[in-house]
């Protein structure tokens, strides 16, 4: 799978998560989990391929998805 295809799929998934997850706690904890998973995958020793697919963009995209959820975690809360 090419890098452009991976990027398009990841951006669609990130936009879907950002739009559909509304509760504050779910956004917060899923964002922290994705953020930690992205950092862990980034520094994981070993190959960055799976079933003949290059996965060097995956840790960066997982980290970005987590950051998006963490930054916008209060997006759907009413203003007080």
PDB file of N, CA, C and O in Angstrom:
ATOM      1  N   UNK A   1       0.855  -1.162   0.000  1.00  0.00           N
ATOM      2  CA  UNK A   1       0.000   0.000   0.000  1.00  0.00           C
ATOM      3  C   UNK A   1       0.908   1.233   0.000  1.00  0.00           C
ATOM      4  O   UNK A   1       1.875   1.300   0.758  1.00  0.00           O
ATOM      5  N   UNK A   2       0.596   2.178  -0.832  1.00  0.00           N
ATOM      6  CA  UNK A   2       1.453   3.352  -0.938  1.00  0.00           C
ATOM      7  C   UNK A   2       1.264   4.282   0.249  1.00  0.00           C
ATOM      8  O   UNK A   2       0.296   4.174   1.002  1.00  0.00           O
ATOM      9  N   UNK A   3       2.206   5.192   0.396  1.00  0.00           N
ATOM     10  CA  UNK A   3       2.155   6.143   1.508  1.00  0.00           C
ATOM     11  C   UNK A   3       0.952   7.075   1.392  1.00  0.00           C
ATOM     12  O   UNK A   3       0.350   7.447   2.398  1.00  0.00           O
ATOM     13  N   UNK A   4       0.611   7.444   0.177  1.00  0.00           N
ATOM     14  CA  UNK A   4      -0.524   8.343  -0.033  1.00  0.00           C
ATOM     15  C   UNK A   4      -1.825   7.665   0.390  1.00  0.00           C
ATOM     16  O   UNK A   4      -2.687   8.297   1.001  1.00  0.00           O
ATOM     17  N   UNK A   5      -1.965   6.394   0.068  1.00  0.00           N
ATOM     18  CA  UNK A   5      -3.158   5.649   0.455  1.00  0.00           C
ATOM     19  C   UNK A   5      -3.243   5.516   1.968  1.00  0.00           C
ATOM     20  O   UNK A   5      -4.317   5.686   2.545  1.00  0.00           O
ATOM     21  N   UNK A   6      -2.121   5.212   2.617  1.00  0.00           N
ATOM     22  CA  UNK A   6      -2.092   5.139   4.078  1.00  0.00           C
ATOM     23  C   UNK A   6      -2.492   6.469   4.697  1.00  0.00           C
ATOM     24  O   UNK A   6      -3.260   6.502   5.659  1.00  0.00           O
ATOM     25  N   UNK A   7      -1.986   7.542   4.163  1.00  0.00           N
ATOM     26  CA  UNK A   7      -2.293   8.867   4.682  1.00  0.00           C
ATOM     27  C   UNK A   7      -3.772   9.199   4.513  1.00  0.00           C
ATOM     28  O   UNK A   7      -4.387   9.756   5.423  1.00  0.00           O
ATOM     29  N   UNK A   8      -4.344   8.867   3.369  1.00  0.00           N
ATOM     30  CA  UNK A   8      -5.772   9.122   3.129  1.00  0.00           C
ATOM     31  C   UNK A   8      -6.649   8.318   4.082  1.00  0.00           C
ATOM     32  O   UNK A   8      -7.600   8.857   4.648  1.00  0.00           O
ATOM     33  N   UNK A   9      -6.340   7.039   4.264  1.00  0.00           N
ATOM     34  CA  UNK A   9      -7.098   6.216   5.202  1.00  0.00           C
ATOM     35  C   UNK A   9      -6.992   6.760   6.621  1.00  0.00           C
ATOM     36  O   UNK A   9      -7.989   6.836   7.340  1.00  0.00           O
ATOM     37  N   UNK A  10      -5.797   7.132   7.016  1.00  0.00           N
ATOM     38  CA  UNK A  10      -5.601   7.644   8.373  1.00  0.00           C
ATOM     39  C   UNK A  10      -6.344   8.950   8.588  1.00  0.00           C
ATOM     40  O   UNK A  10      -6.942   9.142   9.647  1.00  0.00           O
ATOM     41  N   UNK A  11      -6.327   9.843   7.631  1.00  0.00           N
ATOM     42  CA  UNK A  11      -7.029  11.112   7.781  1.00  0.00           C
ATOM     43  C   UNK A  11      -8.539  10.920   7.857  1.00  0.00           C
ATOM     44  O   UNK A  11      -9.221  11.645   8.582  1.00  0.00           O
ATOM     45  N   UNK A  12      -9.064   9.954   7.116  1.00  0.00           N
ATOM     46  CA  UNK A  12     -10.493   9.646   7.188  1.00  0.00           C
ATOM     47  C   UNK A  12     -10.846   9.102   8.569  1.00  0.00           C
ATOM     48  O   UNK A  12     -11.858   9.497   9.148  1.00  0.00           O
ATOM     49  N   UNK A  13     -10.026   8.203   9.101  1.00  0.00           N
ATOM     50  CA  UNK A  13     -10.282   7.643  10.424  1.00  0.00           C
ATOM     51  C   UNK A  13     -10.161   8.713  11.512  1.00  0.00           C
ATOM     52  O   UNK A  13     -10.976   8.744  12.434  1.00  0.00           O
ATOM     53  N   UNK A  14      -9.161   9.587  11.417  1.00  0.00           N
ATOM     54  CA  UNK A  14      -8.986  10.656  12.394  1.00  0.00           C
ATOM     55  C   UNK A  14     -10.179  11.606  12.364  1.00  0.00           C
ATOM     56  O   UNK A  14     -10.683  11.997  13.417  1.00  0.00           O
ATOM     57  N   UNK A  15     -10.631  11.977  11.182  1.00  0.00           N
ATOM     58  CA  UNK A  15     -11.792  12.872  11.075  1.00  0.00           C
ATOM     59  C   UNK A  15     -13.054  12.200  11.618  1.00  0.00           C
ATOM     60  O   UNK A  15     -13.873  12.849  12.269  1.00  0.00           O
ATOM     61  N   UNK A  16     -13.211  10.909  11.351  1.00  0.00           N
ATOM     62  CA  UNK A  16     -14.361  10.171  11.863  1.00  0.00           C
ATOM     63  C   UNK A  16     -14.350  10.126  13.386  1.00  0.00           C
ATOM     64  O   UNK A  16     -15.380  10.356  14.020  1.00  0.00           O
ATOM     65  N   UNK A  17     -13.187   9.830  13.982  1.00  0.00           N
ATOM     66  CA  UNK A  17     -13.088   9.814  15.439  1.00  0.00           C
ATOM     67  C   UNK A  17     -13.361  11.182  16.032  1.00  0.00           C
ATOM     68  O   UNK A  17     -14.064  11.296  17.035  1.00  0.00           O
ATOM     69  N   UNK A  18     -12.815  12.214  15.425  1.00  0.00           N
ATOM     70  CA  UNK A  18     -12.990  13.562  15.950  1.00  0.00           C
ATOM     71  C   UNK A  18     -14.442  14.002  15.879  1.00  0.00           C
ATOM     72  O   UNK A  18     -14.915  14.725  16.756  1.00  0.00           O
ATOM     73  N   UNK A  19     -15.146  13.579  14.857  1.00  0.00           N
ATOM     74  CA  UNK A  19     -16.540  13.992  14.681  1.00  0.00           C
ATOM     75  C   UNK A  19     -17.514  13.165  15.526  1.00  0.00           C
ATOM     76  O   UNK A  19     -18.492  13.707  16.041  1.00  0.00           O
ATOM     77  N   UNK A  20     -17.264  11.877  15.671  1.00  0.00           N
ATOM     78  CA  UNK A  20     -18.239  10.988  16.306  1.00  0.00           C
ATOM     79  C   UNK A  20     -18.067  10.826  17.813  1.00  0.00           C
ATOM     80  O   UNK A  20     -19.042  10.543  18.509  1.00  0.00           O
ATOM     81  N   UNK A  21     -16.860  10.996  18.334  1.00  0.00           N
ATOM     82  CA  UNK A  21     -16.663  10.849  19.773  1.00  0.00           C
ATOM     83  C   UNK A  21     -16.990  12.159  20.464  1.00  0.00           C
ATOM     84  O   UNK A  21     -16.293  13.156  20.278  1.00  0.00           O
ATOM     85  N   UNK A  22     -18.043  12.159  21.256  1.00  0.00           N
ATOM     86  CA  UNK A  22     -18.468  13.399  21.898  1.00  0.00           C
ATOM     87  C   UNK A  22     -18.224  13.445  23.396  1.00  0.00           C
ATOM     88  O   UNK A  22     -17.922  14.526  23.903  1.00  0.00           O
ATOM     89  N   UNK A  23     -18.334  12.337  24.155  1.00  0.00           N
ATOM     90  CA  UNK A  23     -18.123  12.428  25.602  1.00  0.00           C
ATOM     91  C   UNK A  23     -16.680  12.813  25.952  1.00  0.00           C
ATOM     92  O   UNK A  23     -15.720  12.322  25.358  1.00  0.00           O
ATOM     93  N   UNK A  24     -16.568  13.695  26.921  1.00  0.00           N
ATOM     94  CA  UNK A  24     -15.273  14.237  27.324  1.00  0.00           C
ATOM     95  C   UNK A  24     -14.315  13.142  27.777  1.00  0.00           C
ATOM     96  O   UNK A  24     -13.163  13.115  27.347  1.00  0.00           O
ATOM     97  N   UNK A  25     -14.776  12.235  28.643  1.00  0.00           N
ATOM     98  CA  UNK A  25     -13.882  11.217  29.191  1.00  0.00           C
ATOM     99  C   UNK A  25     -13.382  10.248  28.128  1.00  0.00           C
ATOM    100  O   UNK A  25     -12.218   9.847  28.154  1.00  0.00           O
ATOM    101  N   UNK A  26     -14.241   9.871  27.201  1.00  0.00           N
ATOM    102  CA  UNK A  26     -13.806   8.960  26.137  1.00  0.00           C
ATOM    103  C   UNK A  26     -12.771   9.644  25.249  1.00  0.00           C
ATOM    104  O   UNK A  26     -11.773   9.028  24.875  1.00  0.00           O
ATOM    105  N   UNK A  27     -12.999  10.908  24.911  1.00  0.00           N
ATOM    106  CA  UNK A  27     -12.030  11.641  24.092  1.00  0.00           C
ATOM    107  C   UNK A  27     -10.696  11.769  24.814  1.00  0.00           C
ATOM    108  O   UNK A  27      -9.633  11.626  24.209  1.00  0.00           O
ATOM    109  N   UNK A  28     -10.762  12.038  26.113  1.00  0.00           N
ATOM    110  CA  UNK A  28      -9.545  12.224  26.898  1.00  0.00           C
ATOM    111  C   UNK A  28      -8.737  10.940  26.984  1.00  0.00           C
ATOM    112  O   UNK A  28      -7.546  10.940  26.673  1.00  0.00           O
ATOM    113  N   UNK A  29      -9.364   9.845  27.401  1.00  0.00           N
ATOM    114  CA  UNK A  29      -8.626   8.608  27.611  1.00  0.00           C
ATOM    115  C   UNK A  29      -8.208   7.937  26.300  1.00  0.00           C
ATOM    116  O   UNK A  29      -7.115   7.377  26.218  1.00  0.00           O
ATOM    117  N   UNK A  30      -9.056   7.987  25.286  1.00  0.00           N
ATOM    118  CA  UNK A  30      -8.652   7.434  23.997  1.00  0.00           C
ATOM    119  C   UNK A  30      -7.518   8.261  23.402  1.00  0.00           C
ATOM    120  O   UNK A  30      -6.598   7.710  22.799  1.00  0.00           O
ATOM    121  N   UNK A  31      -7.581   9.580  23.570  1.00  0.00           N
ATOM    122  CA  UNK A  31      -6.499  10.443  23.101  1.00  0.00           C
ATOM    123  C   UNK A  31      -5.190  10.142  23.799  1.00  0.00           C
ATOM    124  O   UNK A  31      -4.146  10.069  23.152  1.00  0.00           O
ATOM    125  N   UNK A  32      -5.229   9.965  25.118  1.00  0.00           N
ATOM    126  CA  UNK A  32      -4.010   9.624  25.856  1.00  0.00           C
ATOM    127  C   UNK A  32      -3.474   8.253  25.445  1.00  0.00           C
ATOM    128  O   UNK A  32      -2.265   8.062  25.314  1.00  0.00           O
ATOM    129  N   UNK A  33      -4.390   7.300  25.242  1.00  0.00           N
ATOM    130  CA  UNK A  33      -3.960   5.969  24.808  1.00  0.00           C
ATOM    131  C   UNK A  33      -3.306   6.020  23.430  1.00  0.00           C
ATOM    132  O   UNK A  33      -2.247   5.426  23.227  1.00  0.00           O
ATOM    133  N   UNK A  34      -3.928   6.726  22.480  1.00  0.00           N
ATOM    134  CA  UNK A  34      -3.354   6.818  21.141  1.00  0.00           C
ATOM    135  C   UNK A  34      -2.035   7.579  21.148  1.00  0.00           C
ATOM    136  O   UNK A  34      -1.115   7.255  20.397  1.00  0.00           O
ATOM    137  N   UNK A  35      -1.954   8.587  21.997  1.00  0.00           N
ATOM    138  CA  UNK A  35      -0.727   9.361  22.108  1.00  0.00           C
ATOM    139  C   UNK A  35       0.422   8.487  22.616  1.00  0.00           C
ATOM    140  O   UNK A  35       1.524   8.515  22.068  1.00  0.00           O
ATOM    141  N   UNK A  36       0.154   7.717  23.661  1.00  0.00           N
ATOM    142  CA  UNK A  36       1.166   6.814  24.215  1.00  0.00           C
ATOM    143  C   UNK A  36       1.513   5.698  23.228  1.00  0.00           C
ATOM    144  O   UNK A  36       2.676   5.316  23.103  1.00  0.00           O
ATOM    145  N   UNK A  37       0.507   5.179  22.530  1.00  0.00           N
ATOM    146  CA  UNK A  37       0.756   4.120  21.543  1.00  0.00           C
ATOM    147  C   UNK A  37       1.611   4.643  20.391  1.00  0.00           C
ATOM    148  O   UNK A  37       2.487   3.934  19.894  1.00  0.00           O
ATOM    149  N   UNK A  38       1.360   5.874  19.968  1.00  0.00           N
ATOM    150  CA  UNK A  38       2.164   6.461  18.896  1.00  0.00           C
ATOM    151  C   UNK A  38       3.619   6.621  19.291  1.00  0.00           C
ATOM    152  O   UNK A  38       4.515   6.336  18.496  1.00  0.00           O
ATOM    153  N   UNK A  39       3.862   7.075  20.512  1.00  0.00           N
ATOM    154  CA  UNK A  39       5.242   7.227  20.982  1.00  0.00           C
ATOM    155  C   UNK A  39       5.914   5.868  21.127  1.00  0.00           C
ATOM    156  O   UNK A  39       7.082   5.705  20.774  1.00  0.00           O
ATOM    157  N   UNK A  40       5.171   4.892  21.648  1.00  0.00           N
ATOM    158  CA  UNK A  40       5.728   3.545  21.807  1.00  0.00           C
ATOM    159  C   UNK A  40       6.054   2.925  20.454  1.00  0.00           C
ATOM    160  O   UNK A  40       7.125   2.341  20.288  1.00  0.00           O
ATOM    161  N   UNK A  41       5.160   3.041  19.496  1.00  0.00           N
ATOM    162  CA  UNK A  41       5.411   2.479  18.166  1.00  0.00           C
ATOM    163  C   UNK A  41       6.544   3.197  17.443  1.00  0.00           C
ATOM    164  O   UNK A  41       7.250   2.593  16.635  1.00  0.00           O
ATOM    165  N   UNK A  42       6.714   4.463  17.727  1.00  0.00           N
ATOM    166  CA  UNK A  42       7.769   5.234  17.071  1.00  0.00           C
ATOM    167  C   UNK A  42       9.152   4.729  17.463  1.00  0.00           C
ATOM    168  O   UNK A  42      10.067   4.696  16.640  1.00  0.00           O
ATOM    169  N   UNK A  43       9.297   4.335  18.732  1.00  0.00           N
ATOM    170  CA  UNK A  43      10.608   3.902  19.223  1.00  0.00           C
ATOM    171  C   UNK A  43      10.716   2.396  19.361  1.00  0.00           C
ATOM    172  O   UNK A  43      11.650   1.903  19.994  1.00  0.00           O
ATOM    173  N   UNK A  44       9.781   1.653  18.780  1.00  0.00           N
ATOM    174  CA  UNK A  44       9.805   0.196  18.836  1.00  0.00           C
ATOM    175  C   UNK A  44      10.924  -0.334  17.948  1.00  0.00           C
ATOM    176  O   UNK A  44      11.001   0.001  16.765  1.00  0.00           O
ATOM    177  N   UNK A  45      11.786  -1.158  18.521  1.00  0.00           N
ATOM    178  CA  UNK A  45      12.838  -1.730  17.679  1.00  0.00           C
ATOM    179  C   UNK A  45      12.268  -2.805  16.758  1.00  0.00           C
ATOM    180  O   UNK A  45      11.257  -3.436  17.068  1.00  0.00           O
ATOM    181  N   UNK A  46      12.914  -2.996  15.652  1.00  0.00           N
ATOM    182  CA  UNK A  46      12.466  -4.033  14.735  1.00  0.00           C
ATOM    183  C   UNK A  46      11.955  -3.453  13.436  1.00  0.00           C
ATOM    184  O   UNK A  46      12.083  -2.258  13.170  1.00  0.00           O
ATOM    185  N   UNK A  47      11.379  -4.315  12.642  1.00  0.00           N
ATOM    186  CA  UNK A  47      10.888  -3.914  11.331  1.00  0.00           C
ATOM    187  C   UNK A  47       9.639  -3.076  11.397  1.00  0.00           C
ATOM    188  O   UNK A  47       8.853  -3.159  12.342  1.00  0.00           O
ATOM    189  N   UNK A  48       9.475  -2.275  10.383  1.00  0.00           N
ATOM    190  CA  UNK A  48       8.279  -1.432  10.301  1.00  0.00           C
ATOM    191  C   UNK A  48       7.430  -1.853   9.113  1.00  0.00           C
ATOM    192  O   UNK A  48       6.902  -1.018   8.378  1.00  0.00           O
ATOM    193  N   UNK A  49       7.309  -3.167   8.940  1.00  0.00           N
ATOM    194  CA  UNK A  49       6.464  -3.654   7.853  1.00  0.00           C
ATOM    195  C   UNK A  49       5.619  -4.804   8.373  1.00  0.00           C
ATOM    196  O   UNK A  49       5.995  -5.498   9.318  1.00  0.00           O
ATOM    197  N   UNK A  50       4.471  -4.989   7.736  1.00  0.00           N
ATOM    198  CA  UNK A  50       3.555  -6.050   8.108  1.00  0.00           C
ATOM    199  C   UNK A  50       2.849  -6.504   6.842  1.00  0.00           C
ATOM    200  O   UNK A  50       2.203  -5.704   6.166  1.00  0.00           O
ATOM    201  N   UNK A  51       2.968  -7.781   6.521  1.00  0.00           N
ATOM    202  CA  UNK A  51       2.342  -8.342   5.330  1.00  0.00           C
ATOM    203  C   UNK A  51       2.678  -7.533   4.078  1.00  0.00           C
ATOM    204  O   UNK A  51       1.793  -7.205   3.288  1.00  0.00           O
ATOM    205  N   UNK A  52       3.933  -7.219   3.906  1.00  0.00           N
ATOM    206  CA  UNK A  52       4.450  -6.489   2.734  1.00  0.00           C
ATOM    207  C   UNK A  52       3.930  -5.055   2.631  1.00  0.00           C
ATOM    208  O   UNK A  52       3.940  -4.466   1.550  1.00  0.00           O
ATOM    209  N   UNK A  53       3.478  -4.494   3.753  1.00  0.00           N
ATOM    210  CA  UNK A  53       3.071  -3.082   3.770  1.00  0.00           C
ATOM    211  C   UNK A  53       4.074  -2.313   4.620  1.00  0.00           C
ATOM    212  O   UNK A  53       4.402  -2.731   5.731  1.00  0.00           O
ATOM    213  N   UNK A  54       4.553  -1.209   4.109  1.00  0.00           N
ATOM    214  CA  UNK A  54       5.429  -0.355   4.887  1.00  0.00           C
ATOM    215  C   UNK A  54       4.589   0.465   5.848  1.00  0.00           C
ATOM    216  O   UNK A  54       3.632   1.125   5.444  1.00  0.00           O
ATOM    217  N   UNK A  55       4.951   0.420   7.112  1.00  0.00           N
ATOM    218  CA  UNK A  55       4.148   1.075   8.137  1.00  0.00           C
ATOM    219  C   UNK A  55       4.924   2.181   8.849  1.00  0.00           C
ATOM    220  O   UNK A  55       4.736   2.385  10.048  1.00  0.00           O
ATOM    221  N   UNK A  56       5.767   2.876   8.152  1.00  0.00           N
ATOM    222  CA  UNK A  56       6.552   3.909   8.836  1.00  0.00           C
ATOM    223  C   UNK A  56       5.716   5.142   9.177  1.00  0.00           C
ATOM    224  O   UNK A  56       6.121   5.917  10.043  1.00  0.00           O
ATOM    225  N   UNK A  57       4.577   5.355   8.536  1.00  0.00           N
ATOM    226  CA  UNK A  57       3.721   6.496   8.857  1.00  0.00           C
ATOM    227  C   UNK A  57       2.752   6.228  10.007  1.00  0.00           C
ATOM    228  O   UNK A  57       2.230   7.173  10.600  1.00  0.00           O
ATOM    229  N   UNK A  58       2.505   4.982  10.327  1.00  0.00           N
ATOM    230  CA  UNK A  58       1.492   4.632  11.316  1.00  0.00           C
ATOM    231  C   UNK A  58       1.761   5.250  12.692  1.00  0.00           C
ATOM    232  O   UNK A  58       0.837   5.832  13.262  1.00  0.00           O
ATOM    233  N   UNK A  59       2.972   5.158  13.261  1.00  0.00           N
ATOM    234  CA  UNK A  59       3.173   5.778  14.584  1.00  0.00           C
ATOM    235  C   UNK A  59       2.919   7.283  14.590  1.00  0.00           C
ATOM    236  O   UNK A  59       2.373   7.814  15.557  1.00  0.00           O
ATOM    237  N   UNK A  60       3.301   7.955  13.547  1.00  0.00           N
ATOM    238  CA  UNK A  60       3.094   9.403  13.474  1.00  0.00           C
ATOM    239  C   UNK A  60       1.607   9.716  13.367  1.00  0.00           C
ATOM    240  O   UNK A  60       1.131  10.659  14.000  1.00  0.00           O
ATOM    241  N   UNK A  61       0.875   8.952  12.587  1.00  0.00           N
ATOM    242  CA  UNK A  61      -0.558   9.190  12.427  1.00  0.00           C
ATOM    243  C   UNK A  61      -1.339   8.831  13.691  1.00  0.00           C
ATOM    244  O   UNK A  61      -2.314   9.506  14.021  1.00  0.00           O
ATOM    245  N   UNK A  62      -0.930   7.783  14.399  1.00  0.00           N
ATOM    246  CA  UNK A  62      -1.580   7.432  15.669  1.00  0.00           C
ATOM    247  C   UNK A  62      -1.330   8.531  16.693  1.00  0.00           C
ATOM    248  O   UNK A  62      -2.237   8.908  17.434  1.00  0.00           O
ATOM    249  N   UNK A  63      -0.110   9.045  16.737  1.00  0.00           N
ATOM    250  CA  UNK A  63       0.219  10.143  17.640  1.00  0.00           C
ATOM    251  C   UNK A  63      -0.609  11.388  17.306  1.00  0.00           C
ATOM    252  O   UNK A  63      -1.110  12.059  18.209  1.00  0.00           O
ATOM    253  N   UNK A  64      -0.753  11.694  16.034  1.00  0.00           N
ATOM    254  CA  UNK A  64      -1.551  12.857  15.613  1.00  0.00           C
ATOM    255  C   UNK A  64      -3.030  12.680  15.956  1.00  0.00           C
ATOM    256  O   UNK A  64      -3.692  13.641  16.348  1.00  0.00           O
ATOM    257  N   UNK A  65      -3.549  11.467  15.812  1.00  0.00           N
ATOM    258  CA  UNK A  65      -4.946  11.214  16.175  1.00  0.00           C
ATOM    259  C   UNK A  65      -5.160  11.427  17.668  1.00  0.00           C
ATOM    260  O   UNK A  65      -6.158  12.022  18.075  1.00  0.00           O
ATOM    261  N   UNK A  66      -4.230  10.945  18.483  1.00  0.00           N
ATOM    262  CA  UNK A  66      -4.326  11.160  19.921  1.00  0.00           C
ATOM    263  C   UNK A  66      -4.238  12.629  20.288  1.00  0.00           C
ATOM    264  O   UNK A  66      -4.972  13.100  21.157  1.00  0.00           O
ATOM    265  N   UNK A  67      -3.349  13.351  19.636  1.00  0.00           N
ATOM    266  CA  UNK A  67      -3.203  14.780  19.903  1.00  0.00           C
ATOM    267  C   UNK A  67      -4.468  15.532  19.515  1.00  0.00           C
ATOM    268  O   UNK A  67      -4.882  16.449  20.226  1.00  0.00           O
ATOM    269  N   UNK A  68      -5.083  15.162  18.409  1.00  0.00           N
ATOM    270  CA  UNK A  68      -6.326  15.805  17.976  1.00  0.00           C
ATOM    271  C   UNK A  68      -7.437  15.601  19.007  1.00  0.00           C
ATOM    272  O   UNK A  68      -8.187  16.529  19.309  1.00  0.00           O
ATOM    273  N   UNK A  69      -7.539  14.391  19.542  1.00  0.00           N
ATOM    274  CA  UNK A  69      -8.571  14.133  20.544  1.00  0.00           C
ATOM    275  C   UNK A  69      -8.288  14.854  21.857  1.00  0.00           C
ATOM    276  O   UNK A  69      -9.211  15.350  22.504  1.00  0.00           O
ATOM    277  N   UNK A  70      -7.026  14.915  22.253  1.00  0.00           N
ATOM    278  CA  UNK A  70      -6.679  15.583  23.515  1.00  0.00           C
ATOM    279  C   UNK A  70      -6.918  17.079  23.414  1.00  0.00           C
ATOM    280  O   UNK A  70      -7.478  17.676  24.334  1.00  0.00           O
ATOM    281  N   UNK A  71      -6.510  17.687  22.331  1.00  0.00           N
ATOM    282  CA  UNK A  71      -6.664  19.135  22.181  1.00  0.00           C
ATOM    283  C   UNK A  71      -8.135  19.523  22.112  1.00  0.00           C
ATOM    284  O   UNK A  71      -8.525  20.535  22.695  1.00  0.00           O
ATOM    285  N   UNK A  72      -8.959  18.749  21.420  1.00  0.00           N
ATOM    286  CA  UNK A  72     -10.368  19.093  21.262  1.00  0.00           C
ATOM    287  C   UNK A  72     -11.294  18.354  22.197  1.00  0.00           C
ATOM    288  O   UNK A  72     -12.456  18.128  21.861  1.00  0.00           O
ATOM    289  N   UNK A  73     -10.802  17.967  23.377  1.00  0.00           N
ATOM    290  CA  UNK A  73     -11.629  17.138  24.260  1.00  0.00           C
ATOM    291  C   UNK A  73     -12.823  17.872  24.829  1.00  0.00           C
ATOM    292  O   UNK A  73     -13.803  17.227  25.201  1.00  0.00           O
ATOM    293  N   UNK A  74     -12.790  19.167  24.912  1.00  0.00           N
ATOM    294  CA  UNK A  74     -13.924  19.943  25.429  1.00  0.00           C
ATOM    295  C   UNK A  74     -14.758  20.557  24.292  1.00  0.00           C
ATOM    296  O   UNK A  74     -15.512  21.506  24.510  1.00  0.00           O
ATOM    297  N   UNK A  75     -14.617  20.026  23.124  1.00  0.00           N
ATOM    298  CA  UNK A  75     -15.275  20.558  21.935  1.00  0.00           C
ATOM    299  C   UNK A  75     -16.800  20.520  22.020  1.00  0.00           C
ATOM    300  O   UNK A  75     -17.469  21.443  21.553  1.00  0.00           O
ATOM    301  N   UNK A  76     -17.348  19.472  22.605  1.00  0.00           N
ATOM    302  CA  UNK A  76     -18.794  19.294  22.630  1.00  0.00           C
ATOM    303  C   UNK A  76     -19.421  19.631  23.985  1.00  0.00           C
ATOM    304  O   UNK A  76     -20.616  19.406  24.177  1.00  0.00           O
ATOM    305  N   UNK A  77     -18.653  20.156  24.910  1.00  0.00           N
ATOM    306  CA  UNK A  77     -19.226  20.568  26.192  1.00  0.00           C
ATOM    307  C   UNK A  77     -19.871  21.936  26.045  1.00  0.00           C
ATOM    308  O   UNK A  77     -19.344  22.804  25.350  1.00  0.00           O
ATOM    309  N   UNK A  78     -21.017  22.130  26.702  1.00  0.00           N
ATOM    310  CA  UNK A  78     -21.663  23.451  26.621  1.00  0.00           C
ATOM    311  C   UNK A  78     -20.826  24.506  27.334  1.00  0.00           C
ATOM    312  O   UNK A  78     -20.181  24.234  28.347  1.00  0.00           O
ATOM    313  N   UNK A  79     -20.851  25.700  26.788  1.00  0.00           N
ATOM    314  CA  UNK A  79     -20.140  26.816  27.412  1.00  0.00           C
ATOM    315  C   UNK A  79     -20.851  27.235  28.677  1.00  0.00           C
ATOM    316  O   UNK A  79     -22.079  27.303  28.732  1.00  0.00           O
ATOM    317  N   UNK A  80     -20.054  27.515  29.696  1.00  0.00           N
ATOM    318  CA  UNK A  80     -20.653  27.923  30.968  1.00  0.00           C
ATOM    319  C   UNK A  80     -20.327  29.369  31.278  1.00  0.00           C
ATOM    320  O   UNK A  80     -20.747  29.889  32.311  1.00  0.00           O
TER     321      UNK A  80
END
